[in-house]
Amino acid sequence: MRAGLGKLLASFTFLGVAATVLPNPSSAADLGLISSGRGGCSEIVFVCENGRQYPLCPIAVSVVGEVITASLHTGHRGGAHVRLVPMGVGYRYAGRGFWLDGFRDNAVLNFGKHSQVACTIQQS
């Protein structure tokens, strides 16, 4: 019993050291789009070369205003759920069957491997 307690304390000590040495896990989300937190669908709109506009409606926004999950309106049926995927540079919002890669105001909306369209962000 005493040896098990010693191993448990050693594990907690290691985890405490690892938590202080490793970077903040929330910093991966810092590359996302910024929202005012009001949740408006007209706040962030992707204007694309195919002549269409795709509004992004925030669902979950971090404390500093990054959009973590949202609804991207790609058609007449309402929005498709997307989630921020941590990237080294830029951002990716992934949904079922499509994803949106971007860096600052430029983005590429991918509807599969062979169908993509360039977009820019219009923020109000």
Secondary structure, 3 states (H helix, E strand, C coil): CHHHHHHHHHHHHHHHHHHHHCCCHHHHHHHCCECCCCCCCCCEEEEECCCCEEEEEEEEECCCCEEEEEEEEEECCEEEEEEEECCCCCEEEEECCEEEEEECCEEEEECCCCCEEEEEEEEC
